[in-house]
């Protein structure tokens, strides 16, 4: 193939860049030029003429995290609003430099601004007719959540006795609380947040439960200044007695990879103790419920990705309802492709390829077409 000059903005020592470089090497291409996020933040990033540039996650480098978040300990949960401002501003700098060099970005800055604000993303999906959990905090008329009293008031509303409270600019379930309100006003929170004696919040790999309202309120009050998104906690389907959802990767408009995530609690994130489930059993469950895996499940994910047509790849968190018949989109992730060892769905353009190789194949395909065509235009019509 004709080599497309590639660059990746990321953590040079991180596994995301390593996996991408592995895919580049397997395709017989020259290594992608790595532009460190620290170089971008220092104002020293340069791009070569005609490069196709991948923007990858700035996570993983403690120094970059400190610069973006303004906290000395990268395990702290607070600081996401500052992170969002710094990240989106840095992306705009990258975009201007790439454009000046006559290059092409694989992710649009405007898309990233929406993808990394859960309120904006939820509203964009809802406005486009994508099924999402009901939320009182997204949309132009939504009032901001200023602290625990506001959340307490929302819990009293019909349909919101069980809710997820999420930092608007968070990722990887950092700072997320699954709240349940019961008889007598009792409330319980399931979260990975660890509250220190001094009131600071830390990321933890252990999911825990808080039942003291004063503690729950303190956590919410500490998160609120960075912005909060609240949505109804939808009852998920189950597999093997565990709650289940799916991460579906969409590349160039097509759903290419899918993994079932299961857990004993409400948070299925694999790094929090979730386990990969049986995809074949999930497909069979959808069919047994009278649905279509391709159209009802994968089709919803492709429609969600189409809301961001200038972004090559997204990871969609798909929430199957009890019975595997109805689906909603929980989140759309700009950097949702880190699924080592997972190969593409049979019949998809990525069959036999991992998520990074699938994106390279799509870049090559688009290079043969209009350089300015939407990145998320489907490679082929869904059968």
C-alpha positions as CSV (number, residue, x, y, z in Angstrom):
1,X,0.0,0.0,0.0
2,X,1.0,3.6,-0.4
3,X,2.3,4.8,3.0
4,X,0.2,7.5,4.6
5,X,2.6,9.6,6.8
6,X,1.2,9.0,10.4
7,X,1.7,10.9,13.7
8,X,0.1,10.2,17.0
9,X,-0.3,12.7,19.9
10,X,-0.1,10.6,23.0
11,X,2.0,9.3,25.9
12,X,5.3,7.9,24.2
13,X,5.7,5.4,27.0
14,X,2.0,4.4,27.2
15,X,0.4,1.2,26.0
16,X,-2.1,3.0,23.8
17,X,0.7,4.3,21.6
18,X,2.5,0.9,21.8
19,X,-0.6,-0.9,20.5
20,X,-1.0,1.6,17.7
21,X,2.6,1.2,16.7
22,X,2.2,-2.6,16.7
23,X,-0.7,-2.2,14.3
24,X,1.4,0.2,12.1
25,X,4.3,-2.3,12.0
26,X,2.0,-5.2,11.2
27,X,0.7,-3.3,8.2
28,X,4.2,-2.9,6.9
29,X,4.2,0.9,7.4
30,X,6.9,3.2,8.8
31,X,6.4,3.9,12.5
32,X,4.1,6.7,13.3
33,X,5.8,9.8,14.6
34,X,5.0,10.3,18.2
35,X,4.2,13.8,19.5
36,X,4.2,13.8,23.3
37,X,1.3,15.5,25.1
38,X,3.9,17.3,27.2
39,X,5.4,18.8,24.0
40,X,1.9,20.0,23.0
41,X,1.3,21.6,26.4
42,X,4.8,23.3,26.3
43,X,3.8,24.9,23.0
44,X,6.6,23.1,21.1
45,X,4.6,20.6,19.0
46,X,5.2,20.6,15.3
47,X,3.6,18.6,12.5
48,X,4.9,17.5,9.1
49,X,3.3,18.3,5.8
50,X,0.5,15.9,4.8
51,X,0.5,13.9,8.1
52,X,-2.6,12.0,9.2
53,X,-2.7,12.7,12.9
54,X,-4.3,10.5,15.6
55,X,-5.1,12.2,18.9
56,X,-4.9,9.7,21.8
57,X,-5.6,10.0,25.5
58,X,-3.4,12.2,27.6
59,X,-3.9,9.9,30.5
60,X,-1.1,7.8,31.8
61,X,1.6,10.5,32.1
62,X,1.6,11.9,35.7
63,X,3.2,15.1,34.6
64,X,0.6,15.7,31.9
65,X,-2.2,14.9,34.4
66,X,-0.8,17.4,36.9
67,X,-0.5,20.1,34.2
68,X,-4.1,19.6,33.0
69,X,-5.8,19.0,36.3
70,X,-3.8,21.3,38.6
71,X,-3.4,18.7,41.4
72,X,-0.1,17.2,42.6
73,X,-1.5,13.7,42.9
74,X,-2.9,12.2,39.6
75,X,-5.1,9.8,41.6
76,X,-7.2,12.7,42.8
77,X,-10.8,12.9,41.4
78,X,-11.2,16.6,41.6
79,X,-10.0,19.0,38.9
80,X,-12.0,17.6,35.9
81,X,-13.3,21.0,34.8
82,X,-9.8,22.4,34.6
83,X,-8.7,19.2,32.8
84,X,-11.4,19.7,30.3
85,X,-10.5,23.4,29.6
86,X,-6.8,22.5,29.2
87,X,-7.4,19.5,27.1
88,X,-9.8,21.1,24.7
89,X,-7.6,24.2,24.3
90,X,-4.6,21.9,23.6
91,X,-6.6,20.0,21.0
92,X,-7.4,23.3,19.2
93,X,-3.7,24.1,19.2
94,X,-3.0,20.7,17.6
95,X,-5.7,21.2,15.1
96,X,-4.4,24.6,14.0
97,X,-0.9,23.2,13.6
98,X,-2.0,20.2,11.6
99,X,-4.1,22.3,9.3
100,X,-1.2,24.7,8.8
101,X,0.9,21.8,7.7
102,X,-1.8,20.5,5.3
103,X,-2.4,17.4,7.4
104,X,-5.6,15.6,8.6
105,X,-6.9,14.9,12.1
106,X,-8.7,11.7,12.8
107,X,-10.8,13.3,15.5
108,X,-12.4,16.7,15.3
109,X,-11.9,19.2,18.2
110,X,-15.6,20.1,18.1
111,X,-16.5,16.4,18.6
112,X,-14.1,16.1,21.5
113,X,-15.6,19.2,23.2
114,X,-19.0,17.3,23.2
115,X,-17.7,13.8,23.9
116,X,-15.9,15.0,27.0
117,X,-18.9,16.8,28.5
118,X,-21.5,14.2,29.4
119,X,-24.2,16.8,29.5
120,X,-23.5,18.0,26.0
121,X,-23.0,14.5,24.7
122,X,-26.3,13.2,26.2
123,X,-28.2,16.1,24.7
124,X,-26.6,15.7,21.3
125,X,-27.6,12.0,21.3
126,X,-31.1,12.7,22.5
127,X,-31.6,15.4,20.0
128,X,-30.5,12.9,17.2
129,X,-33.1,10.4,18.3
130,X,-30.6,8.0,20.0
131,X,-32.2,6.2,23.0
132,X,-30.4,7.4,26.2
133,X,-31.3,7.3,29.9
134,X,-33.6,10.1,30.9
135,X,-31.7,13.0,32.4
136,X,-32.7,16.3,34.1
137,X,-29.3,17.8,33.6
138,X,-28.7,17.8,29.9
139,X,-30.0,20.2,27.3
140,X,-30.0,24.0,27.1
141,X,-32.7,24.5,29.8
142,X,-31.1,22.3,32.4
143,X,-30.2,23.8,35.7
144,X,-26.7,23.1,37.0
145,X,-26.3,20.7,39.9
146,X,-24.7,22.8,42.7
147,X,-24.3,20.1,45.4
148,X,-26.0,17.5,47.4
149,X,-29.2,19.4,48.1
150,X,-29.8,19.6,44.4
151,X,-29.2,15.8,44.0
152,X,-31.4,15.1,47.0
153,X,-34.2,17.0,45.3
154,X,-33.7,15.1,42.0
155,X,-33.9,11.8,43.8
156,X,-37.4,12.6,45.0
157,X,-38.6,13.0,41.4
158,X,-40.6,10.2,39.7
159,X,-38.3,7.7,38.0
160,X,-35.1,9.1,39.7
161,X,-35.0,7.1,42.9
162,X,-32.2,5.2,41.4
163,X,-29.7,7.4,39.5
164,X,-26.2,7.7,38.3
165,X,-24.4,10.9,39.3
166,X,-21.3,11.4,37.0
167,X,-18.7,14.1,36.8
168,X,-19.5,15.9,33.6
169,X,-15.9,15.6,32.4
170,X,-14.9,12.4,34.0
171,X,-13.8,9.1,32.4
172,X,-13.3,5.4,33.4
173,X,-16.0,5.7,36.0
174,X,-13.9,8.1,38.0
175,X,-16.1,9.9,40.5
176,X,-19.3,8.1,39.4
177,X,-21.9,7.3,42.1
178,X,-24.8,4.9,41.6
179,X,-27.4,6.3,44.0
180,X,-30.4,4.5,45.5
181,X,-33.0,6.2,47.7
182,X,-35.3,4.0,49.8
183,X,-38.0,4.1,52.4
184,X,-37.6,6.8,55.1
185,X,-35.3,8.8,52.9
186,X,-32.4,6.5,53.3
187,X,-29.8,6.7,50.5
188,X,-27.0,4.4,49.4
189,X,-24.1,5.1,47.0
190,X,-22.0,2.6,45.1
191,X,-18.8,4.2,43.9
192,X,-15.0,3.8,43.4
193,X,-14.4,7.1,45.1
194,X,-12.4,6.9,48.3
195,X,-13.0,9.8,50.6
196,X,-10.0,10.7,52.7
197,X,-10.2,11.9,56.3
198,X,-9.3,15.4,55.1
199,X,-12.1,15.4,52.6
200,X,-10.1,14.8,49.4
201,X,-11.4,12.4,46.8
202,X,-9.2,9.6,45.3
203,X,-9.7,7.1,42.5
204,X,-9.7,3.6,43.8
205,X,-9.8,0.2,42.0
206,X,-12.2,-1.1,44.7
207,X,-15.9,-0.4,44.4
208,X,-17.4,0.4,47.8
209,X,-20.7,1.4,49.3
210,X,-21.5,4.4,51.4
211,X,-24.8,4.6,53.4
212,X,-24.1,7.6,55.6
213,X,-25.8,10.5,53.9
214,X,-23.2,13.0,55.4
215,X,-20.4,11.1,53.6
216,X,-22.4,10.8,50.3
217,X,-23.2,14.5,50.5
218,X,-19.6,15.4,51.1
219,X,-18.5,13.5,48.0
220,X,-21.2,15.1,45.8
221,X,-20.4,18.6,47.2
222,X,-16.7,18.1,46.4
223,X,-17.5,17.0,42.8
224,X,-20.2,19.6,42.1
225,X,-17.9,22.6,41.3
226,X,-16.5,20.6,38.3
227,X,-19.9,20.0,36.9
228,X,-22.3,17.0,37.4
229,X,-24.5,15.0,35.1
230,X,-27.4,13.0,36.5
231,X,-29.3,10.3,34.7
232,X,-31.8,7.5,35.5
233,X,-30.2,4.2,36.5
234,X,-31.7,1.9,33.9
235,X,-32.1,-1.8,34.9
236,X,-29.5,-3.7,32.9
237,X,-29.8,-7.2,31.4
238,X,-28.0,-10.0,33.1
239,X,-25.6,-12.8,32.1
240,X,-24.7,-15.6,34.4
241,X,-26.3,-13.8,37.3
242,X,-24.3,-10.7,36.8
243,X,-25.4,-7.3,35.4
244,X,-24.2,-6.9,31.8
245,X,-23.6,-4.2,29.2
246,X,-21.5,-3.9,26.1
247,X,-18.7,-1.8,24.8
248,X,-19.0,-1.5,21.0
249,X,-16.3,0.1,18.9
250,X,-17.4,1.9,15.8
251,X,-14.8,2.6,13.1
252,X,-15.6,4.8,10.1
253,X,-19.3,4.4,10.7
254,X,-19.4,0.6,11.2
255,X,-19.6,-1.4,14.5
256,X,-16.4,-3.4,14.3
257,X,-15.7,-4.8,17.8
258,X,-17.9,-5.7,20.7
259,X,-17.2,-7.0,24.2
260,X,-19.7,-7.9,26.9
261,X,-18.8,-6.5,30.4
262,X,-20.3,-8.1,33.5
263,X,-20.2,-7.3,37.2
264,X,-22.0,-8.1,40.4
265,X,-22.7,-4.4,40.9
266,X,-23.8,-1.5,38.8
267,X,-20.3,-0.6,37.4
268,X,-19.1,-3.0,34.7
269,X,-15.8,-1.3,33.9
270,X,-13.2,-4.0,33.5
271,X,-10.5,-2.1,35.5
272,X,-12.9,-2.0,38.5
273,X,-13.3,-5.8,38.6
274,X,-15.7,-6.3,35.8
275,X,-15.2,-9.4,33.6
276,X,-15.6,-10.0,29.9
277,X,-18.8,-12.0,29.3
278,X,-20.0,-14.3,26.5
279,X,-20.7,-12.3,23.3
280,X,-22.3,-15.3,21.6
281,X,-24.7,-15.7,24.5
282,X,-25.6,-12.0,24.3
283,X,-26.3,-12.2,20.6
284,X,-28.4,-15.3,21.2
285,X,-30.3,-13.5,24.0
286,X,-31.1,-10.6,21.7
287,X,-32.4,-13.0,19.0
288,X,-34.4,-15.0,21.6
289,X,-36.1,-11.8,22.8
290,X,-37.3,-11.1,19.2
291,X,-34.7,-8.5,18.4
292,X,-32.0,-8.1,15.8
293,X,-28.4,-8.0,16.9
294,X,-27.3,-6.2,13.8
295,X,-30.1,-3.6,13.7
296,X,-31.3,-3.2,17.3
297,X,-27.9,-3.4,19.0
298,X,-25.1,-2.6,16.6
299,X,-27.4,-0.2,14.6
300,X,-28.0,2.0,17.7
301,X,-24.2,2.2,18.2
302,X,-23.6,3.2,14.6
303,X,-26.3,5.9,14.8
304,X,-24.7,7.2,18.0
305,X,-21.3,7.3,16.3
306,X,-22.9,9.2,13.3
307,X,-23.5,12.1,15.6
308,X,-19.7,12.6,15.5
309,X,-19.0,12.2,11.7
310,X,-15.6,13.9,11.8
311,X,-14.2,11.3,14.3
312,X,-12.9,8.1,12.9
313,X,-13.4,5.9,16.0
314,X,-15.5,5.9,19.2
315,X,-16.4,3.4,21.8
316,X,-20.1,3.2,22.6
317,X,-21.3,1.9,26.0
318,X,-24.5,0.1,25.1
319,X,-27.0,-0.6,27.9
320,X,-29.3,-3.6,27.2
321,X,-32.5,-3.5,29.2
322,X,-33.7,-6.5,31.2
323,X,-34.7,-9.1,28.6
324,X,-32.1,-8.0,26.0
325,X,-34.8,-6.5,23.8
326,X,-34.3,-2.7,24.3
327,X,-31.1,-0.7,24.2
328,X,-29.9,2.7,25.3
329,X,-26.6,4.4,24.9
330,X,-24.9,5.2,28.2
331,X,-21.9,7.0,26.9
332,X,-19.8,7.6,23.8
333,X,-16.1,7.5,24.4
334,X,-13.5,9.2,22.3
335,X,-10.7,6.9,23.5
336,X,-12.8,3.7,23.9
337,X,-10.6,1.5,21.7
338,X,-8.2,0.1,24.3
339,X,-9.4,-3.6,24.1
340,X,-6.2,-5.6,23.7
341,X,-6.6,-8.9,22.0
342,X,-10.1,-8.3,20.8
343,X,-10.6,-8.9,17.1
344,X,-13.3,-7.6,14.8
345,X,-16.9,-8.9,14.5
346,X,-17.5,-11.5,11.8
347,X,-18.8,-9.9,8.7
348,X,-17.5,-6.5,9.7
349,X,-14.7,-4.6,7.8
350,X,-12.5,-5.4,10.8
351,X,-13.0,-9.2,10.9
352,X,-9.7,-10.6,12.2
353,X,-8.2,-7.2,13.1
354,X,-7.8,-5.5,16.4
355,X,-9.2,-2.0,17.0
356,X,-6.0,-0.3,16.0
357,X,-5.5,-2.3,12.8
358,X,-9.2,-1.6,11.9
359,X,-8.6,2.1,12.2
360,X,-5.5,1.9,10.0
361,X,-7.5,0.0,7.4
362,X,-10.1,2.7,7.5
363,X,-7.5,5.5,7.1
364,X,-6.1,3.7,4.1
365,X,-9.5,3.3,2.6
366,X,-10.3,7.0,3.1
367,X,-7.0,8.0,1.6
368,X,-8.1,6.5,-1.7
369,X,-11.3,8.7,-1.5
370,X,-12.0,12.3,-0.9
371,X,-9.5,13.6,1.7
372,X,-12.2,15.9,3.1
373,X,-15.0,13.3,3.3
374,X,-16.5,12.7,6.7
375,X,-14.4,10.1,8.6
376,X,-17.4,8.3,9.9
377,X,-19.0,7.6,6.5
378,X,-19.7,3.9,6.5
379,X,-17.1,1.8,4.7
380,X,-20.0,-0.4,3.4
381,X,-23.7,-0.5,3.9
382,X,-24.9,-2.7,6.8
383,X,-26.2,-6.0,5.3
